[in-house]
Amino acid sequence: MKIKEEVMFRKLFDFAPDAIIIVNNEGLILQANTQAENIFGYASKELIGKSVDILIPERFRKSHDEHLINFIAEPRIRLMGSELELYGLRKDGTEFPVDIALGYLETESGILVLSTVRDITAHKRMEEALRISEAKYRGIFENASEGIFQTTIDGRILAANPVCVRILGYTSADELIKNVTDVRKLYAEPGRRLHLVRLIRSEGTVSEFDAIINRKDGTKIWVSINAHALVDASGKVTGLQGMVMDITDRKRAQKNFQMLIDGAPDAIIAIDKDFNILLINTHTEKLFGYTRLELIGRPYNVLVPDRFRMKHAGYCKTYYANPSTKIMALHMNSAALHRDGSEFPVEINMSPVETDDGIVIVIDIRDITEKKK
């Protein structure tokens, strides 16, 4: 029975996943398992009877000897890696980071020290990669040209970068987080933040979500938000993370442009590359009988008689390929379609406008019914 127990112990000792080294109170190695041979590069017979110092970089040997004396005097189970940066020394002279757990056994000949040594090279590499990744993210976070934020789903601000802080009129992220305990209070329009959260819950992301925000000094600004959901391990949405841009100047320019075209005597329509209506002026509503809301986002051909739509679509496609200011001459018999189904003769001017989102075609439509009489 005793022999079986010894065999079992030897197998457990040799096949342990960590190196195990047994040292006497003089610091001499009595036993070393297979993993100790593997990570230190020695054969077992090369270790037995040698000072444990051969496994320790020279610069640490003096302090190690002191630690051994103290441990023998007051033995206890101890994890040394939690207190010190530890390194092992291989037979070939290379060093590697280790964690060491110490145990002890009282015998008739004195205290035996059981050292369990784990090579943590891979762990250290992962830590370093994580540190570099975090530093890179922190650099992007701190130096981004857009505001970056992170909030809980119920409105508590978790993080805000310098641009986000500046947009909201605060001096630091700490001041912002301390003073704005509920991000919903930043939204000037009731229910606007709730609408954002609903979109995040249903879609996972939102793009170009416009909102009016209250700054620290009480002034209001327009912002555009791009955000995505933060989820926990179960897939539950726990927060929002994204970017915010101050678009107050853009909104002001849009308003001024709208006022400008609303004063034009002709119908003005802007369409995108897919021929969808982006913008109209007041005269367009009067001329065609539609409201602004009824036309924005609809295909432009809703204003073109059915028999001309295919030809007109081909013309627009060709125009987008080589845009320039053009007038569709009177002899082309251009006609427009009113909401009530009636048709009327028109003169159409088309001009390309280059925007951040690509070419937009601005169409000037003039009713020439009187001129045709």
VEXDREN-864560 format. One record per residue (C-alpha): chain; x, y, z. Coordinates in steps of 0.2 Angstrom, whole numbers, plus 5000, padded with zeros to 4 digits. Layout:
<pts>
- kette, u, v, w
- A, X, Y, Z $
...
</pts>
This chain:
<pts>
- kette, u, v, w
- A, 5000, 5000, 5000 $
- A, 5014, 5012, 5005 $
- A, 5023, 5008, 4988 $
- A, 5007, 5012, 4978 $
- A, 5005, 5029, 4988 $
- A, 5023, 5033, 4984 $
- A, 5021, 5029, 4965 $
- A, 5005, 5040, 4965 $
- A, 5014, 5054, 4974 $
- A, 5028, 5053, 4961 $
- A, 5016, 5054, 4947 $
- A, 5007, 5068, 4954 $
- A, 5024, 5077, 4957 $
- A, 5031, 5074, 4940 $
- A, 5015, 5078, 4930 $
- A, 5010, 5094, 4939 $
- A, 5007, 5108, 4927 $
- A, 5019, 5119, 4937 $
- A, 5037, 5117, 4942 $
- A, 5039, 5110, 4959 $
- A, 5056, 5112, 4968 $
- A, 5060, 5106, 4986 $
- A, 5074, 5115, 4995 $
- A, 5081, 5111, 5012 $
- A, 5085, 5125, 5025 $
- A, 5102, 5127, 5018 $
- A, 5095, 5132, 5001 $
- A, 5100, 5116, 4992 $
- A, 5088, 5107, 4979 $
- A, 5082, 5090, 4985 $
- A, 5069, 5087, 4972 $
- A, 5063, 5094, 4956 $
- A, 5049, 5088, 4945 $
- A, 5048, 5086, 4926 $
- A, 5041, 5104, 4923 $
- A, 5055, 5111, 4933 $
- A, 5067, 5103, 4921 $
- A, 5057, 5109, 4906 $
- A, 5056, 5128, 4911 $
- A, 5073, 5129, 4918 $
- A, 5082, 5118, 4905 $
- A, 5091, 5107, 4917 $
- A, 5090, 5088, 4919 $
- A, 5085, 5083, 4936 $
- A, 5102, 5076, 4941 $
- A, 5110, 5093, 4936 $
- A, 5099, 5101, 4950 $
- A, 5099, 5089, 4964 $
- A, 5111, 5095, 4978 $
- A, 5114, 5112, 4969 $
- A, 5110, 5128, 4977 $
- A, 5093, 5135, 4972 $
- A, 5103, 5151, 4967 $
- A, 5107, 5144, 4950 $
- A, 5089, 5146, 4946 $
- A, 5089, 5165, 4951 $
- A, 5096, 5179, 4942 $
- A, 5112, 5186, 4950 $
- A, 5105, 5203, 4955 $
- A, 5091, 5195, 4965 $
- A, 5102, 5181, 4974 $
- A, 5106, 5191, 4989 $
- A, 5088, 5197, 4993 $
- A, 5082, 5179, 4990 $
- A, 5095, 5172, 5003 $
- A, 5088, 5184, 5015 $
- A, 5070, 5179, 5011 $
- A, 5074, 5161, 5013 $
- A, 5082, 5164, 5030 $
- A, 5066, 5174, 5036 $
- A, 5054, 5160, 5028 $
- A, 5063, 5146, 5038 $
- A, 5062, 5156, 5054 $
- A, 5044, 5159, 5051 $
- A, 5037, 5147, 5038 $
- A, 5019, 5150, 5031 $
- A, 5010, 5148, 5014 $
- A, 5015, 5163, 5004 $
- A, 5012, 5169, 4986 $
- A, 5027, 5179, 4982 $
- A, 5022, 5185, 4965 $
- A, 5009, 5196, 4973 $
- A, 5022, 5206, 4982 $
- A, 5037, 5206, 4970 $
- A, 5042, 5206, 4951 $
- A, 5050, 5189, 4950 $
- A, 5061, 5181, 4937 $
- A, 5069, 5164, 4934 $
- A, 5085, 5160, 4926 $
- A, 5087, 5146, 4913 $
- A, 5102, 5135, 4910 $
- A, 5106, 5145, 4894 $
- A, 5106, 5162, 4904 $
- A, 5090, 5169, 4898 $
- A, 5077, 5176, 4911 $
- A, 5059, 5174, 4911 $
- A, 5045, 5181, 4923 $
- A, 5038, 5169, 4936 $
- A, 5025, 5168, 4950 $
- A, 5031, 5158, 4965 $
- A, 5020, 5150, 4979 $
- A, 5029, 5144, 4994 $
- A, 5024, 5130, 5006 $
- A, 5033, 5121, 5019 $
- A, 5035, 5104, 5027 $
- A, 5042, 5101, 5045 $
- A, 5054, 5086, 5046 $
- A, 5066, 5079, 5058 $
- A, 5080, 5086, 5049 $
- A, 5072, 5104, 5048 $
- A, 5060, 5114, 5037 $
- A, 5059, 5109, 5019 $
- A, 5053, 5123, 5007 $
- A, 5041, 5118, 4993 $
- A, 5042, 5131, 4979 $
- A, 5029, 5130, 4965 $
- A, 5035, 5140, 4950 $
- A, 5024, 5146, 4936 $
- A, 5031, 5153, 4920 $
- A, 5020, 5168, 4916 $
- A, 5029, 5174, 4900 $
- A, 5013, 5172, 4890 $
- A, 5003, 5181, 4903 $
- A, 5015, 5195, 4904 $
- A, 5014, 5196, 4885 $
- A, 4996, 5197, 4886 $
- A, 4997, 5211, 4899 $
- A, 5009, 5221, 4888 $
- A, 4998, 5219, 4873 $
- A, 4983, 5224, 4883 $
- A, 4992, 5239, 4890 $
- A, 4998, 5245, 4873 $
- A, 4980, 5242, 4867 $
- A, 4973, 5253, 4881 $
- A, 4986, 5266, 4879 $
- A, 4982, 5267, 4860 $
- A, 4963, 5268, 4864 $
- A, 4966, 5281, 4877 $
- A, 4976, 5291, 4865 $
- A, 4962, 5290, 4852 $
- A, 4950, 5294, 4865 $
- A, 4959, 5309, 4872 $
- A, 4965, 5316, 4855 $
- A, 4950, 5313, 4844 $
- A, 4942, 5327, 4834 $
- A, 4925, 5322, 4839 $
- A, 4917, 5320, 4856 $
- A, 4917, 5303, 4862 $
- A, 4905, 5297, 4877 $
- A, 4899, 5282, 4886 $
- A, 4883, 5282, 4897 $
- A, 4873, 5269, 4906 $
- A, 4856, 5265, 4898 $
- A, 4847, 5275, 4913 $
- A, 4858, 5291, 4909 $
- A, 4873, 5291, 4920 $
- A, 4889, 5297, 4911 $
- A, 4903, 5285, 4913 $
- A, 4916, 5293, 4902 $
- A, 4918, 5309, 4891 $
- A, 4933, 5314, 4881 $
- A, 4940, 5332, 4881 $
- A, 4930, 5337, 4865 $
- A, 4914, 5330, 4872 $
- A, 4917, 5340, 4888 $
- A, 4921, 5356, 4878 $
- A, 4905, 5354, 4867 $
- A, 4895, 5354, 4883 $
- A, 4904, 5369, 4890 $
- A, 4912, 5360, 4905 $
- A, 4931, 5362, 4910 $
- A, 4934, 5343, 4914 $
- A, 4926, 5326, 4913 $
- A, 4925, 5325, 4932 $
- A, 4916, 5342, 4932 $
- A, 4904, 5335, 4919 $
- A, 4901, 5318, 4927 $
- A, 4898, 5327, 4944 $
- A, 4886, 5340, 4939 $
- A, 4876, 5330, 4926 $
- A, 4870, 5315, 4935 $
- A, 4856, 5311, 4922 $
- A, 4861, 5314, 4904 $
- A, 4842, 5316, 4900 $
- A, 4843, 5333, 4907 $
- A, 4855, 5338, 4893 $
- A, 4841, 5336, 4880 $
- A, 4831, 5352, 4877 $
- A, 4817, 5342, 4868 $
- A, 4806, 5331, 4880 $
- A, 4807, 5313, 4875 $
- A, 4822, 5315, 4863 $
- A, 4834, 5305, 4873 $
- A, 4820, 5291, 4876 $
- A, 4819, 5291, 4857 $
- A, 4837, 5288, 4855 $
- A, 4837, 5274, 4868 $
- A, 4823, 5265, 4859 $
- A, 4832, 5266, 4843 $
- A, 4848, 5259, 4851 $
- A, 4837, 5245, 4859 $
- A, 4829, 5240, 4843 $
- A, 4843, 5243, 4830 $
- A, 4859, 5242, 4840 $
- A, 4866, 5257, 4832 $
- A, 4861, 5275, 4827 $
- A, 4868, 5287, 4814 $
- A, 4866, 5305, 4812 $
- A, 4854, 5307, 4826 $
- A, 4851, 5326, 4828 $
- A, 4846, 5333, 4845 $
- A, 4846, 5350, 4853 $
- A, 4857, 5350, 4869 $
- A, 4858, 5362, 4884 $
- A, 4876, 5368, 4888 $
- A, 4882, 5372, 4905 $
- A, 4879, 5391, 4902 $
- A, 4861, 5388, 4897 $
- A, 4864, 5390, 4878 $
- A, 4857, 5378, 4866 $
- A, 4867, 5369, 4852 $
- A, 4863, 5356, 4839 $
- A, 4873, 5340, 4840 $
- A, 4873, 5325, 4829 $
- A, 4875, 5308, 4838 $
- A, 4882, 5291, 4831 $
- A, 4881, 5278, 4844 $
- A, 4880, 5259, 4847 $
- A, 4874, 5248, 4861 $
- A, 4884, 5242, 4876 $
- A, 4878, 5224, 4881 $
- A, 4882, 5212, 4895 $
- A, 4887, 5194, 4893 $
- A, 4868, 5189, 4892 $
- A, 4865, 5202, 4878 $
- A, 4856, 5214, 4888 $
- A, 4858, 5233, 4883 $
- A, 4867, 5241, 4897 $
- A, 4873, 5257, 4890 $
- A, 4877, 5268, 4875 $
- A, 4894, 5273, 4867 $
- A, 4898, 5284, 4853 $
- A, 4903, 5300, 4845 $
- A, 4895, 5318, 4846 $
- A, 4898, 5333, 4834 $
- A, 4892, 5351, 4836 $
- A, 4882, 5354, 4820 $
- A, 4875, 5371, 4826 $
- A, 4884, 5381, 4812 $
- A, 4878, 5368, 4799 $
- A, 4860, 5369, 4806 $
- A, 4861, 5388, 4805 $
- A, 4868, 5388, 4787 $
- A, 4854, 5376, 4782 $
- A, 4841, 5387, 4790 $
- A, 4848, 5402, 4781 $
- A, 4849, 5393, 4765 $
- A, 4831, 5387, 4767 $
- A, 4826, 5405, 4770 $
- A, 4835, 5410, 4754 $
- A, 4827, 5397, 4743 $
- A, 4810, 5400, 4751 $
- A, 4811, 5418, 4744 $
- A, 4814, 5412, 4726 $
- A, 4800, 5414, 4713 $
- A, 4803, 5397, 4706 $
- A, 4801, 5379, 4713 $
- A, 4818, 5373, 4720 $
- A, 4821, 5354, 4723 $
- A, 4837, 5346, 4728 $
- A, 4839, 5327, 4724 $
- A, 4852, 5314, 4728 $
- A, 4861, 5301, 4717 $
- A, 4846, 5290, 4719 $
- A, 4834, 5304, 4713 $
- A, 4826, 5305, 4730 $
- A, 4821, 5322, 4736 $
- A, 4832, 5330, 4750 $
- A, 4825, 5348, 4750 $
- A, 4811, 5359, 4743 $
- A, 4806, 5377, 4745 $
- A, 4789, 5385, 4749 $
- A, 4786, 5388, 4730 $
- A, 4787, 5369, 4727 $
- A, 4773, 5366, 4739 $
- A, 4762, 5379, 4730 $
- A, 4767, 5374, 4713 $
- A, 4764, 5355, 4715 $
- A, 4751, 5354, 4729 $
- A, 4761, 5344, 4741 $
- A, 4767, 5348, 4758 $
- A, 4786, 5348, 4762 $
- A, 4784, 5332, 4773 $
- A, 4775, 5323, 4759 $
- A, 4789, 5326, 4747 $
- A, 4805, 5324, 4757 $
- A, 4813, 5307, 4755 $
- A, 4801, 5302, 4740 $
- A, 4807, 5299, 4722 $
- A, 4808, 5314, 4711 $
- A, 4798, 5306, 4698 $
- A, 4782, 5308, 4708 $
- A, 4783, 5326, 4700 $
- A, 4785, 5319, 4682 $
- A, 4771, 5313, 4671 $
- A, 4771, 5294, 4669 $
- A, 4775, 5294, 4650 $
- A, 4791, 5304, 4653 $
- A, 4798, 5295, 4668 $
- A, 4809, 5282, 4660 $
- A, 4816, 5295, 4648 $
- A, 4819, 5308, 4662 $
- A, 4827, 5295, 4673 $
- A, 4839, 5291, 4659 $
- A, 4843, 5309, 4657 $
- A, 4846, 5311, 4676 $
- A, 4858, 5296, 4676 $
- A, 4868, 5303, 4662 $
- A, 4868, 5320, 4670 $
- A, 4875, 5313, 4686 $
- A, 4889, 5305, 4676 $
- A, 4894, 5322, 4669 $
- A, 4886, 5335, 4679 $
- A, 4885, 5353, 4673 $
- A, 4873, 5368, 4673 $
- A, 4860, 5364, 4660 $
- A, 4843, 5371, 4654 $
- A, 4830, 5359, 4648 $
- A, 4824, 5369, 4633 $
- A, 4806, 5373, 4629 $
- A, 4806, 5362, 4613 $
- A, 4808, 5347, 4624 $
- A, 4790, 5350, 4629 $
- A, 4795, 5348, 4648 $
- A, 4780, 5345, 4658 $
- A, 4777, 5343, 4677 $
- A, 4764, 5333, 4687 $
- A, 4753, 5341, 4700 $
- A, 4747, 5331, 4715 $
- A, 4729, 5332, 4708 $
- A, 4735, 5323, 4692 $
- A, 4735, 5339, 4680 $
- A, 4750, 5343, 4670 $
- A, 4758, 5360, 4666 $
- A, 4773, 5365, 4655 $
- A, 4789, 5370, 4664 $
- A, 4806, 5376, 4661 $
- A, 4819, 5366, 4671 $
- A, 4837, 5372, 4676 $
- A, 4849, 5359, 4684 $
- A, 4865, 5363, 4693 $
- A, 4877, 5351, 4703 $
- A, 4882, 5355, 4720 $
- A, 4896, 5346, 4728 $
- A, 4893, 5341, 4747 $
- A, 4902, 5331, 4760 $
- A, 4890, 5317, 4755 $
- A, 4893, 5318, 4736 $
- A, 4885, 5327, 4722 $
- A, 4868, 5334, 4725 $
- A, 4858, 5341, 4710 $
- A, 4848, 5357, 4713 $
- A, 4833, 5358, 4701 $
- A, 4825, 5375, 4697 $
- A, 4807, 5373, 4690 $
- A, 4798, 5387, 4682 $
- A, 4779, 5386, 4677 $
- A, 4778, 5393, 4660 $
- A, 4760, 5391, 4657 $
- A, 4757, 5409, 4653 $
- A, 4772, 5410, 4642 $
- A, 4765, 5395, 4632 $
- A, 4748, 5403, 4628 $
</pts>
